[in-house]
Amino acid sequence: MRFREWMEDRGLTRVEAATLLETTPTTITNYFWGKHRPRSDMTAQIFTLTNGEVCADDLQAAYQEARKE
């Protein structure tokens, strides 16, 4: 599942996600749209926050899709 989909399914804003992950809303926006790939420690935090619903492969796939646009 894409991080964007996970957030939307829960009605979670980027500001709320940033607070949960102790980062900035801008960083979350970049992950949300696949514009940037998170570092390994952030990938692990996202995996934990989403109870494994968003994994490294999902984040990489979102990044690759964004590069095609």
C-alpha positions as CSV (number, residue, x, y, z in Angstrom):
1,M,0.0,0.0,0.0
2,R,1.3,3.5,-0.8
3,F,1.9,5.8,2.1
4,R,-0.5,8.3,0.5
5,E,-3.3,5.7,0.4
6,W,-2.6,4.7,4.0
7,M,-2.9,8.3,5.1
8,E,-6.0,9.0,3.1
9,D,-7.7,5.8,4.3
10,R,-7.3,7.1,7.9
11,G,-8.1,10.7,7.2
12,L,-4.6,11.6,8.4
13,T,-3.3,15.0,7.4
14,R,0.3,15.6,6.5
15,V,0.8,17.7,9.6
16,E,-0.5,14.9,11.8
17,A,1.7,12.4,10.0
18,A,4.7,14.7,10.5
19,T,4.0,14.9,14.2
20,L,3.7,11.1,14.5
21,L,6.9,10.6,12.6
22,E,8.7,13.6,14.2
23,T,9.5,15.3,10.9
24,T,8.2,18.2,8.9
25,P,5.0,18.4,6.9
26,T,7.2,19.2,3.8
27,T,9.0,15.9,4.3
28,I,5.7,14.1,4.5
29,T,4.4,15.8,1.4
30,N,7.5,14.6,-0.5
31,Y,6.8,11.0,0.7
32,F,3.1,11.4,0.0
33,W,3.7,12.2,-3.7
34,G,6.7,9.9,-4.0
35,K,9.0,12.9,-4.8
36,H,11.6,11.7,-2.3
37,R,12.5,8.4,-0.8
38,P,12.9,8.2,3.0
39,R,16.1,7.2,4.6
40,S,16.3,3.7,6.1
41,D,15.5,4.9,9.6
42,M,12.4,6.8,8.4
43,T,11.3,3.8,6.3
44,A,11.4,1.7,9.5
45,Q,9.4,4.3,11.4
46,I,6.8,4.4,8.6
47,F,6.6,0.6,8.6
48,T,6.1,0.6,12.3
49,L,3.5,3.4,12.3
50,T,1.5,1.6,9.6
51,N,1.7,-1.8,11.2
52,G,3.6,-3.1,8.2
53,E,1.0,-1.9,5.7
54,V,3.5,0.4,4.0
55,C,6.9,-1.2,3.4
56,A,10.2,-0.1,1.7
57,D,9.0,-1.6,-1.6
58,D,5.8,0.5,-1.5
59,L,7.9,3.7,-0.8
60,Q,10.3,2.8,-3.7
61,A,7.4,2.1,-6.1
62,A,5.8,5.4,-5.3
63,Y,9.1,7.1,-5.9
64,Q,9.5,5.3,-9.3
65,E,6.0,6.2,-10.3
66,A,6.6,9.9,-9.5
67,R,9.7,9.8,-11.7
68,K,7.6,8.7,-14.7
69,E,5.3,11.8,-14.5
